[in-house]
Amino acid sequence: VNISFAVGLSLLLLVGVRSTRGRMRDLSICLAKSSLEQGDTILLDESESLSGKRVVIGFDGGRTRMREDTGKRNKQGNRCYNTPWREPKVMVIQILDKDGNLERKHHLPIYLGTMKSTKKAMERLGRLLKALNIQMAEHVQFIADGAKSIWSNIVKVFRQLKLNFSKVTMTLDYYHAVQHLHVLVGFLPEKEAQHIVLKTYKQLLWQGKANEIITDFKQRIRKLKGKLCKDMKRELNFFKKHRHRINYRLYKKRKLLCGSGLVESTVRRVVNLRFKGTSCFWKKENLEKLLFLRCAFLAGRWDNLLIANQLHS
């Protein structure tokens, strides 16, 4: 934390303003609190809209350690703390051009970060999408990993926004799906056979043929005179559950994304490079505020945040 505040102090010195780290910290927390009270829409440009755009939305989680007071003290009289790992939720909204590339020249990304539940994070995303007229978008693609809570909540959000689902593509991150293929094939006995089967399954996965993967695996187990164990069933159910989200060849043909690199890069920039460092521990209430500020800054929307707070004051 001190490093970030030290950088801020150095920047202020360039314009002749002297302060302290404590003052800088207090100002940052106050700015974030005021911004959060106004809502995420303060980050938007005037009349900014997703109308007529090809929109991609990514959702993923990071990892950071908290600093929770236990209420106890050690023999030296110092406070004792728990430092559990927690998952910040990170969301990104970006525009795709007609060739399936990210539109960076004319459209800034929108980053959202929160320590709240997936449901609360999705509700926040929904309010922002409503303000951006998402229902008028040409097409909307949503990409995430396989967490059940993500998919159930985003469907609710899209329904509440009265989105036309014929213009929506739900995509399971390709590399996440391949990880599950590796686990599934790992149940087969011979390593040489595993390599061949994995190559075949990847081709089927790319074509969106989840049912063929499931059927083939069951046949191989029967030929070995074995039975499906609990772990095998879990992996097979994963592909069954996501079979309508894995037609990557079709997504590629339609100039859409197949992987979640967009949001994973955002997680790295927003969370990992600042809130996941060695010996970094955070109070939950402060982290929520600092996530908001970092998202605004890294998305190039800092000026919007400052202007909104000047008008608010």
C-alpha positions in Angstrom: 0.0 0.0 0.0 2.8 2.4 1.0 4.3 2.1 -2.5 1.1 3.2 -4.2 0.6 6.1 -1.8 4.3 7.1 -2.3 3.8 7.3 -6.0 0.7 9.4 -5.5 2.7 11.8 -3.2 5.4 12.1 -5.8 2.9 13.0 -8.5 1.3 15.6 -6.2 4.8 17.1 -5.6 5.1 17.7 -9.4 2.2 20.2 -9.1 3.4 21.7 -5.9 1.2 19.9 -3.4 2.8 18.4 -0.3 1.0 15.8 1.8 1.6 12.6 3.9 0.9 9.0 3.3 -1.8 9.0 5.9 -3.5 11.9 4.3 -3.2 10.3 0.9 -4.8 7.1 2.2 -7.7 9.0 3.8 -8.4 11.0 0.7 -8.4 7.8 -1.4 -10.9 6.1 0.9 -13.1 9.2 0.9 -13.0 9.5 -2.9 -13.9 5.8 -3.3 -16.7 6.0 -0.8 -18.2 9.0 -2.5 -17.9 7.3 -5.9 -19.5 4.0 -4.8 -22.4 5.9 -3.4 -23.0 7.5 -6.8 -22.7 4.2 -8.6 -20.7 2.8 -11.5 -22.4 5.1 -14.1 -20.2 8.0 -13.0 -17.4 6.2 -14.9 -19.2 6.5 -18.2 -18.7 9.2 -20.9 -21.5 11.5 -21.7 -24.2 9.7 -23.8 -22.0 6.5 -23.8 -24.0 3.6 -25.1 -23.7 0.0 -26.3 -26.4 0.5 -28.9 -25.5 -1.2 -32.2 -22.2 -2.6 -30.8 -20.9 -6.1 -30.7 -20.3 -6.4 -26.9 -18.2 -9.0 -25.0 -18.5 -9.3 -21.2 -16.0 -11.3 -19.2 -16.4 -12.5 -15.6 -13.7 -14.1 -13.4 -12.3 -14.2 -9.9 -8.9 -13.4 -8.4 -7.3 -14.1 -5.1 -6.2 -11.9 -2.2 -5.6 -12.2 1.5 -7.7 -10.5 4.1 -6.8 -9.0 7.5 -9.5 -10.0 10.0 -9.1 -9.0 13.6 -9.8 -12.1 15.9 -10.4 -9.9 19.0 -7.5 -11.7 20.7 -4.0 -10.6 21.7 -0.8 -12.5 21.9 1.6 -12.6 24.8 3.3 -9.4 23.8 -0.1 -7.6 23.8 -0.4 -7.3 20.0 -3.6 -7.9 18.2 -4.1 -11.3 16.5 -5.4 -11.5 12.9 -6.7 -14.2 10.6 -5.5 -13.9 7.0 -7.8 -16.1 4.9 -7.8 -16.1 1.1 -10.8 -14.4 -0.5 -12.0 -14.1 -4.1 -12.5 -10.6 -5.6 -14.9 -10.8 -8.5 -13.8 -8.9 -11.7 -15.9 -8.0 -14.7 -14.9 -6.4 -18.0 -17.1 -4.9 -20.8 -15.5 -4.4 -24.1 -16.4 -3.8 -27.8 -15.5 -6.2 -30.7 -15.1 -4.9 -34.2 -16.4 -6.7 -37.3 -13.2 -8.9 -37.4 -13.6 -10.1 -33.8 -10.8 -7.9 -32.5 -11.1 -5.7 -29.4 -12.0 -2.1 -30.4 -9.4 -0.1 -28.5 -9.1 3.1 -30.5 -12.6 4.5 -30.0 -13.9 2.7 -27.0 -12.5 2.4 -23.5 -13.0 -0.8 -21.5 -15.1 -0.8 -18.4 -13.7 -2.7 -15.4 -15.7 -3.6 -12.3 -14.3 -5.2 -9.2 -16.0 -6.3 -5.9 -15.5 -8.4 -2.8 -19.3 -9.1 -2.6 -21.0 -12.3 -3.7 -21.5 -13.4 -7.3 -25.2 -12.5 -7.1 -24.4 -8.9 -5.9 -21.7 -8.6 -8.5 -24.1 -9.6 -11.2 -26.7 -7.2 -10.0 -24.2 -4.4 -10.1 -23.2 -5.4 -13.7 -26.9 -5.4 -14.6 -27.4 -1.8 -13.5 -24.5 -0.7 -15.5 -25.6 -2.6 -18.6 -29.1 -1.1 -18.3 -27.5 2.4 -18.3 -25.5 1.5 -21.4 -28.7 0.4 -23.3 -27.4 -3.2 -23.6 -30.8 -4.3 -25.0 -30.0 -2.2 -28.2 -26.6 -3.9 -28.8 -26.1 -5.8 -32.1 -24.8 -8.8 -30.2 -23.7 -9.7 -26.7 -21.2 -12.4 -25.8 -20.6 -13.5 -22.2 -17.5 -15.5 -21.3 -16.7 -17.2 -18.0 -15.4 -20.4 -16.4 -17.6 -23.3 -15.3 -18.8 -22.0 -11.9 -22.5 -22.7 -11.6 -23.4 -19.5 -9.7 -22.0 -17.4 -12.6 -24.2 -18.9 -15.3 -27.4 -18.9 -13.2 -27.1 -15.3 -12.2 -26.1 -13.9 -15.6 -29.2 -15.5 -17.1 -31.3 -13.8 -14.5 -29.7 -10.5 -15.3 -30.2 -10.8 -19.0 -33.8 -11.7 -18.5 -34.4 -8.7 -16.2 -32.9 -6.5 -18.9 -35.3 -8.1 -21.4 -32.4 -9.0 -23.7 -33.2 -10.9 -26.9 -31.4 -14.2 -26.3 -31.2 -14.8 -30.1 -28.5 -12.0 -29.9 -26.7 -13.5 -27.0 -23.8 -16.1 -27.0 -22.8 -17.8 -23.8 -19.3 -19.1 -24.0 -17.4 -21.4 -21.6 -13.7 -20.4 -21.7 -12.0 -22.9 -24.1 -8.9 -23.3 -21.9 -11.0 -24.0 -18.8 -12.9 -26.7 -20.8 -9.5 -28.3 -22.0 -8.4 -28.5 -18.4 -11.4 -30.7 -17.7 -10.6 -32.8 -20.7 -7.2 -33.5 -19.3 -8.7 -34.6 -16.0 -11.2 -36.8 -17.8 -8.6 -38.5 -20.1 -6.4 -39.0 -17.0 -8.7 -41.7 -15.8 -7.7 -43.9 -18.8 -5.0 -46.4 -17.9 -2.3 -46.1 -20.7 -0.5 -42.8 -21.1 0.1 -43.3 -24.8 -3.6 -43.9 -25.3 -4.4 -40.8 -23.2 -2.4 -38.7 -25.6 -4.3 -40.0 -28.7 -7.7 -39.7 -26.9 -7.0 -36.2 -25.7 -6.2 -35.1 -29.3 -9.5 -36.6 -30.5 -11.5 -35.1 -27.7 -10.0 -31.6 -28.4 -11.3 -31.9 -32.0 -14.7 -32.8 -30.7 -14.7 -30.0 -28.2 -13.8 -27.5 -30.8 -16.8 -28.6 -32.9 -19.1 -28.4 -29.8 -19.7 -32.2 -29.8 -19.9 -32.7 -26.0 -22.3 -35.6 -26.3 -19.8 -37.5 -28.5 -17.1 -37.0 -25.9 -19.4 -38.4 -23.2 -20.5 -41.4 -25.2 -17.0 -42.3 -26.4 -15.6 -42.1 -22.8 -18.3 -44.3 -21.5 -17.7 -46.9 -24.2 -14.0 -46.9 -23.4 -14.6 -47.6 -19.8 -17.0 -50.4 -20.6 -14.4 -52.0 -22.9 -12.0 -52.0 -20.0 -14.7 -53.7 -18.0 -14.7 -50.9 -15.5 -17.4 -48.7 -13.9 -17.8 -44.9 -13.8 -16.5 -43.6 -10.5 -17.7 -40.5 -8.8 -14.9 -38.3 -10.2 -15.6 -39.6 -13.7 -19.3 -38.8 -13.4 -18.4 -35.3 -12.2 -16.3 -34.5 -15.3 -18.8 -36.0 -17.6 -21.6 -33.9 -16.0 -19.4 -30.8 -16.5 -19.5 -31.3 -20.3 -23.1 -32.3 -20.3 -24.0 -29.1 -18.4 -22.0 -26.8 -20.6 -22.6 -28.6 -24.0 -24.5 -25.5 -25.4 -21.6 -23.2 -24.5 -18.6 -24.9 -26.3 -19.2 -24.7 -30.0 -15.9 -22.9 -30.5 -15.6 -23.4 -34.3 -18.9 -21.6 -34.7 -17.8 -18.8 -32.4 -14.6 -18.4 -34.4 -16.7 -18.3 -37.6 -18.9 -15.6 -36.2 -15.8 -13.5 -35.2 -16.4 -14.0 -31.5 -13.9 -14.9 -28.7 -13.3 -18.4 -27.6 -11.2 -17.8 -24.5 -11.4 -15.6 -21.4 -8.0 -14.0 -21.9 -9.7 -10.6 -21.8 -11.0 -10.9 -18.3 -8.0 -12.9 -17.1 -5.7 -10.1 -18.2 -8.0 -7.7 -16.3 -7.7 -9.9 -13.1 -3.9 -9.7 -13.4 -3.9 -6.0 -13.8 -6.5 -5.1 -11.2 -6.0 -7.7 -8.6 -2.8 -9.7 -8.9 -0.3 -6.8 -9.5 -1.7 -4.8 -6.6 -3.7 -6.9 -4.1 -2.0 -10.3 -4.3 1.5 -9.3 -3.5 3.7 -11.0 -0.9 2.7 -9.9 2.7 -0.3 -8.0 1.4 -3.3 -8.2 3.7 -6.5 -6.1 3.4 -9.5 -5.0 5.3 -12.6 -6.0 3.4 -14.2 -2.6 3.6 -11.1 -0.8 2.3 -10.4 -3.3 -0.4 -13.9 -2.8 -1.9 -13.2 0.9 -2.2 -9.6 0.5 -3.6 -10.8 -2.0 -6.2 -13.2 0.7 -7.5 -10.5 3.3 -7.8 -8.0 0.9 -9.5 -10.7 -0.3 -12.0 -11.5 3.3 -12.9 -7.8 4.2 -13.3 -6.7 1.2 -15.3 -9.7 1.6 -17.6 -8.7 5.1 -18.5 -11.8 6.6 -16.7 -10.2 8.5 -13.9 -11.1 11.9 -15.2 -14.8 10.8 -15.3 -14.6 9.8 -11.7 -13.0 13.1 -10.6 -15.5 15.2 -12.6 -18.4 13.3 -11.1 -17.2 13.9 -7.6 -16.5 17.6 -8.2 -20.1 18.0 -9.4 -21.4 15.9 -6.5 -19.6 18.0 -3.9 
